[in-house]
Amino acid sequence: MAGIWSEVWTLYLILAFGTPDPSPAPQEKLDFRRVFLGLDKCNACIGTSICKKFFKDEIRFERWLTAQSNLSSADVRSYEGNYTDSTAGWRPVVLSYVMSPHLHQISDNSICTSAGKGKSCSIEAVLRATSRFQSWVHSNLLLPSMVKGLVTPMLRCPSQRLLDRIVRRYFEVTDVGSVQMKHFSEKDKLRLLYTLAVNQQPLILQMFPGTEGWPFLRYHGSCGRMMVWAGSKPLRSLFSSPLERRADIAYQLLHITLSLSSNSLQFSLFYTSLSEDMFGTLDDSRVFIVDASTIGIIDLQEGYPPDEDMQPEHLDVFSCLSGSCERPPPCETVRAAQSFILLCKHVINNLLMPNDVQSGLLPKEATLRPCSALYGYRYPECLYNDRF
């Protein structure tokens, strides 16, 4: 075991600071990176769209020493890093496994044992041989029957329109934009199925991008079992801020929650669980959702089929890859106020305290509307105000 962590530490030094002297053989460095990123498990992984950035050193882990001192922990899932491209300088990003390395190992073992292979096997070969994947191979459309039994929250009650959007926005394939999967290779289909079974985070960020007004951070891509999106500051770091700042955060959180449930696409996005770690802020004070892995989706336009008892053929090894086999409650149980109740209970109660009101700190008249350099993001018209 010590040898494994020694190799991982060597990999960290290579990624963070460049090649040490004397440098390992090129193939040795390549093997280190492949194992760390999870490329050795592809195509039972989430993608390869950003791998070139890793191998060209355009994604770096330079913050590890200050932000993540315990690199060897099997429970460490996310790392801070920096990303660059030809259009801008270095920008902060989050580099995250779809699950912790520990859960990945448990999941991989369960795949092997499901096929009677002990704890070691070709993960990809076992998943390819399943009846679920074979139904994917022979279909050019992603149908509700093909995702039954998966515990991903957004597949709680999938409509055809929702599944079409998943396929159309999936940019791990070379030609995106079609609801048909004719241009998907078998490896593309396996990666999409694996992602749907393990963690919906990269798919949500692709389906509802911030460039279209959604409250999600920019998704840069994935490599192996690691995904990369824009970095932000944790919301909890602002809990001790002045009241005006905390009130603004609460305002944004309520606005975000409302926009998720009521939008022009007629998809109602709702929280299935919530904590302050789900949100983050940028330097301009805007609040974003940074963890979309627990968001459910209901299609208000097409509706959803009635909940049915899962037949045995719908419960398979893919149903438990996320680390849990627990099925979400049926869509009929989702209350209109569910997201607001969870938000107030788990986040806003930590932002606005009872003594904020009791001590008279809250102003008698709303002060969020006037032009302010702090809140220019909310009132762009203020930019044309001479007093701004």
Secondary structure, DSSP 8 states (H G I E B T S, - for coil): -HHHHHHHHHHHHHHHH---SS---HHHHHHHHHHHHTGGGTTSSSB-TTHHHHHTT-EE-TTHHHH---TT-TT--EEEEEEEETTEEEEEEEEEESS-HHHHHHHHHHHHHHTT-TT-S-HHHHHHTSHHHHHHHT-SS--GGGTTT---GGGSS--HHHHHHHHHT-TTSSS-S-S--TT--HHHHHHHHHHHHH--HHHHHHHS-GGGT-SB--EEEEEBTEEEEE--EEGGGGTTS-HHHHHHHHHHHHHHHHHHHS-TT-EEEEESS--GGGEEE-TTS-EEE---TTEEEEETTT---------GGG-SGGGGTTS-------GGG--TTHHHHHHIIIIIHHHS-HHHHHTT-S-SS--SSS--GGGTTT-GGGGG-TT-
